[in-house]
Amino acid sequence: MGYLKLGGPDSVNKCESIEVRQEWRDLTVEQRLDYIRAVKCLQSTPSNNPTPREAVKTRYDQFQAAHFDLAMVVHRVGQFLPWHRHFVTLYSKALKEECGYKGPPTYWDWTRDADAPGLLADAPVFDDVIGFGGNGVPGTSEPPPPSPGSSLPALPGFPAGPKAPEGCVQTGPFKDHLVNFGPGATISAPRCLIRGIYEDVRDNMNRTSIAVLLSQTNFEDFRNFVEIQGPPLPLGAGVHWAGHAVVGGMMMDGYAAPGDPLFYLHHGNLDRIWWKWQMADPKNRLYAISGPADWPATGRNVTLDLELPYATVGEPIAVREVMDTQAYPGCFTYPE
């Protein structure tokens, strides 16, 4: 059944259908296994980058490289949420069109685990068979060799602080996966996938914290609570950071974090929370956008007409075209 939806002022976009994204544990076992298979397929599919570089060997690497190259453009700015929304959509599209994934795009609702008894490390996403593998084993990883030009400024929203011991992931479907890209952008330094699950952030990602986030009445306050501050988080950290910190390891490299497949499930959940905030007052929030367009701020502010770049994984697209998930090219919604 076709679906006609306004894609912002003065534009009409058509979706053939609207896909309902699903939380990881709500997928069938067959869908979870198929998703994992598709991710591994993308990790073994050669890059189609027209200007190849040594560190980018696969299609999966291309997505990681795009985030790396654009990190300073899409963090601590008004376009943070729109950019990551479409980035996850492009990745989901690649899993389907290039690797034959049949199920719906998925996300990890970590509030369900933060509010549950037991360890966050026992969350279904860390299952060794129908998940992404478990924690890293401390002492099993070594830092990659230094890369020319890899001295990068600290990324806002990724404050230094306590973290769990980390090491190579040695269980699950990605225990043998080699991360080719990062921390620098110029050389290939294949190494294991590193994690260090940090249990102490559970109060920063439970339903109480998300309720505070959703209670914000304007986009400016909402985006700041996502990226920078949200009780009981300290200034400089938000629920975005907490979702990275709970996985640890590769996810704590703000530039190269997409090296861990859980990056996309975390950002899928952030997008769901933003969607939920939008849907609470769609008349006033569906196209609400604000904040600086540059970091450090130059005085230029984000608008609906600002173009979002995606390097070699997608064409530039205006902010307005990703604000409504049910308009093309998104064509998706969430189950609540």
Secondary structure, 3 states (H helix, E strand, C coil): CCEEEECCCCCEEEECCCEECEEHHHCCHHHHHHHHHHHHHHCCCECCCCCCCCCCCEHHHHHHHHHHHHHHHHCCCCCHHHHHHHHHHHHHHHHHHHHCCCCCCEECCCHHHHCCCCCHHHCHHHCCCCCCCCCEEECCCCCCCCCCCCCCCCCCCCCCCCCCCCEEECCCCCCCCEECCCCCCCCCCCEECEECCCHHHHHHCCHHHHHHHHCCCCHHHHHHHHHCCCCCCCCCCCHHHHHHHHHCHHHHCCCCHHHCCHHHHHHHHHHHHHHHHHHCCHHHHCCCCCCECCCCCCCCECCCCCEEEECCCEEEEECHHHHCCCCCCCCEECCC
